[in-house]
Amino acid sequence: MQSLINLWQDTGFYQMEFGQLVMILIGIGLLYLAIKKGFEPLLLLPIAVGTIFVNIPGAGFYADPVYDAAGHLEAPAGLLWYIYHAGIETGLFPLLIFMGVGAMTDFGPLLANPKTLLLGAAAQFGIFGTLFGAVFFTDIGLMDFSIQQASAIGIIGGADGPTSIFIASKLAPELLGAIAVAAYSYMALVPMIQPPIMKYFTTEEERKIQMSQLRTVSKTEKIVFPITILVLVALLLPSAAPLLGMFCFGNLMKESGVVERLSDTAQNALINVVTIFLGLGVGSKMSADKFLNWDTLSILFLGLAAFCVGTATGVIMAKIMNKYSKDPINPLIGSAGVSAVPMAARVSNKVGLEANPQNFLLMHAMGPNVAGVIGSAVAAGVMISFFGS
């Protein structure tokens, strides 16, 4: 009888706490969104599985290593512990993701219409606006975030998952799970969140504006641009160099045309492997004791506010530019200034087609979309430079 009692007490059912059960249900909910709704499944599915793993009582997926008095390893750490500390705490996984994204990016639309760089910059206002908002709410006692935590939360407004994870691992690792889930959730919900904001800030006539065809960009320009960006950022803002450096390196492999095998690996096999481990590592930080609190709800609220403000300021900047530009600029492409590549550009194109079936904005929107990636990486570098230890 005692053996049966001991066996029951060793089960996860006996050791399960209410918070762990809630987090496992949240993990199952994330699985539903990934599989049934198709919300960023490549990362949301591993995050969901990591969330379930880390909340299983007694499984030891995130157990710390155990050493004896002499410093010898007695018991190894759990799988998720190694994944998190090797790839996320060090910043390795987000950097490799950026290299893969760079290898899949075409700077052509941005180079063909350099003015769209301003739209990518304007959309980053949500990041800094949310930083000040988090500080304000902390000052009046509604929230409790340090300046480092507020900086990491603000980056959610860029809708750039790897950048959000990178800066959270540097400035606020204790909030990494909530920040990562918020960032990727809002990226997945771009088709739902952005259109109402875009329509609110534009008129029917503005949405119908057709833009002139982009010029052809030479191969030389596409090779010189990432090199120039890399050198300028490395010299002016070294703290942003890791993210943008890997992004430009990946793009240079693609555009040079001399390392097709490396470019293909970065775009496919490598980024897929890293995405699996990145998702599991993020999920490992979603244990009940770290996730179920008021701070997490505050992060979700502030992240949504940052994303909405970034979308709105991008559209407003495009409206202003249209008044002073010889060539017409459809304000809808300003919403693509957030970094959700290429989903935000597709949403701009979709809303434009609804207003005018002949209005194809996808390539025009890719300019500010790529500029948004650069802008969010620069914003992250500024945050780390000012508030990093």
PEQUI-V513512 format. One record per backbone hydrogen bond with DSSP energy under -1.0 kcal/mol. CO is the residue of the C=O (numbers start at 1). NH is the residue of the N-H. E is the energy in kcal/mol with one decimal. If there is no record, write none. Layout:
co = (CO CO)
nh = (NH NH)
e = (E E)
This chain:
co = (1 2 3 4 5 6 8 11 12 17 18 19 20 21 22 23 24 25 26 27 28 29 30 31 32 32 33 38 40 40 41 43 44 45 46 47 48 49 50 53 56 60 61 61 63 66 66 68 72 75 78 79 80 81 82 83 84 84 87 91 92 93 94 95 96 97 98 99 102 107 108 109 113 114 115 116 117 118 119 121 122 124 125 126 127 128 129 130 131 132 133 134 135 136 137 137 146 147 148 149 150 151 153 154 155 156 158 160 161 162 163 164 165 167 168 172 173 175 176 177 178 179 180 181 182 183 184 185 187 189 189 190 194 195 196 197 203 206 218 219 220 221 223 224 225 226 227 228 229 230 231 232 233 237 238 240 241 242 243 244 245 246 247 248 249 250 251 252 259 260 261 262 263 264 265 268 269 270 271 272 273 274 275 276 277 278 279 280 282 283 287 288 291 293 294 295 296 297 298 299 300 301 302 303 304 305 306 307 308 309 310 311 312 313 314 315 316 317 318 319 330 331 332 333 334 335 339 340 342 343 344 345 346 347 348 349 350 351 352 356 358 361 362 365 366 367 368 369 370 371 372 373 374 375 376 377 378 379 380 381 382 383 384)
nh = (5 6 7 8 9 10 11 15 16 21 22 23 24 25 26 27 28 29 30 31 32 33 34 35 36 37 39 40 43 44 45 47 48 49 50 51 52 53 54 56 59 63 80 81 78 74 75 71 68 66 82 83 84 85 86 87 88 89 93 95 96 97 98 99 100 101 102 103 105 111 112 113 116 117 118 120 121 122 123 124 125 128 129 130 131 132 133 134 135 136 137 138 139 140 142 143 150 151 152 153 154 155 156 157 158 159 339 164 165 166 167 168 169 171 172 175 176 179 180 181 182 183 184 185 186 187 188 189 190 192 193 194 198 199 200 201 207 209 222 223 224 225 227 228 229 230 231 232 233 234 235 236 237 240 241 244 245 246 247 248 249 250 251 252 253 254 255 256 263 264 265 266 267 268 270 272 273 274 275 276 277 278 279 280 281 282 283 284 285 286 291 292 293 297 298 299 300 301 302 303 304 305 306 307 308 309 310 311 312 313 314 315 316 317 318 319 320 321 322 323 333 334 335 336 337 338 341 344 346 347 348 349 350 351 352 353 354 355 356 359 360 365 366 369 370 371 372 373 374 375 376 377 378 379 380 381 382 383 384 385 386 387 388)
e = (-2.1 -2.8 -2.3 -2.4 -2.4 -1.1 -1.2 -1.6 -1.3 -2.0 -2.3 -2.3 -2.2 -2.1 -2.2 -2.5 -2.1 -2.3 -2.4 -2.0 -2.0 -2.1 -2.3 -3.0 -2.3 -1.3 -2.4 -1.0 -1.2 -3.1 -1.7 -2.2 -2.4 -2.3 -2.7 -2.3 -2.1 -2.7 -2.4 -1.5 -1.5 -1.2 -1.7 -1.1 -2.4 -3.4 -1.7 -2.1 -2.6 -2.7 -1.6 -2.1 -2.6 -2.4 -2.4 -2.1 -1.9 -2.9 -3.0 -1.3 -2.2 -2.5 -2.2 -1.8 -2.0 -2.7 -2.5 -1.8 -1.0 -2.5 -2.5 -1.2 -2.1 -2.0 -1.8 -1.6 -1.8 -2.6 -2.0 -1.1 -1.9 -1.3 -3.0 -2.0 -1.6 -2.2 -2.1 -2.9 -2.0 -2.4 -2.7 -1.8 -2.3 -1.8 -1.9 -1.5 -2.6 -1.8 -2.0 -2.3 -2.2 -1.2 -1.6 -2.0 -2.0 -2.3 -2.8 -2.4 -2.5 -2.6 -2.6 -2.1 -2.4 -3.0 -1.7 -2.1 -1.3 -2.5 -2.9 -2.3 -2.3 -2.7 -2.5 -2.2 -2.5 -1.8 -2.1 -1.6 -1.2 -1.5 -2.7 -2.1 -2.6 -2.6 -1.9 -1.7 -2.1 -1.2 -1.7 -1.6 -2.7 -2.4 -1.0 -2.6 -2.8 -2.4 -2.3 -2.6 -2.6 -2.4 -1.9 -2.8 -2.8 -2.0 -1.1 -2.0 -2.9 -1.9 -2.0 -2.9 -2.3 -2.3 -1.9 -2.6 -2.0 -1.4 -2.8 -2.3 -2.6 -2.7 -2.1 -2.5 -2.1 -1.7 -2.5 -2.2 -2.2 -2.6 -2.0 -1.6 -1.8 -3.1 -2.4 -2.1 -2.6 -2.4 -2.4 -1.5 -1.6 -1.8 -2.0 -2.0 -1.7 -1.2 -2.3 -2.3 -2.2 -2.1 -2.9 -2.9 -1.9 -2.3 -2.6 -2.2 -2.4 -2.5 -2.4 -2.1 -2.4 -2.8 -1.7 -1.8 -2.5 -2.3 -1.8 -2.0 -2.2 -2.6 -2.1 -1.1 -1.8 -1.5 -1.2 -1.1 -1.6 -1.1 -2.1 -2.8 -2.0 -2.1 -2.0 -2.1 -2.5 -2.6 -1.9 -2.2 -1.6 -1.2 -2.1 -2.7 -1.0 -2.9 -1.4 -1.8 -2.5 -2.2 -2.0 -1.2 -1.8 -2.8 -2.8 -1.8 -2.3 -2.6 -2.3 -2.2 -2.4 -2.4 -2.6 -2.6 -2.4 -3.0 -1.9)
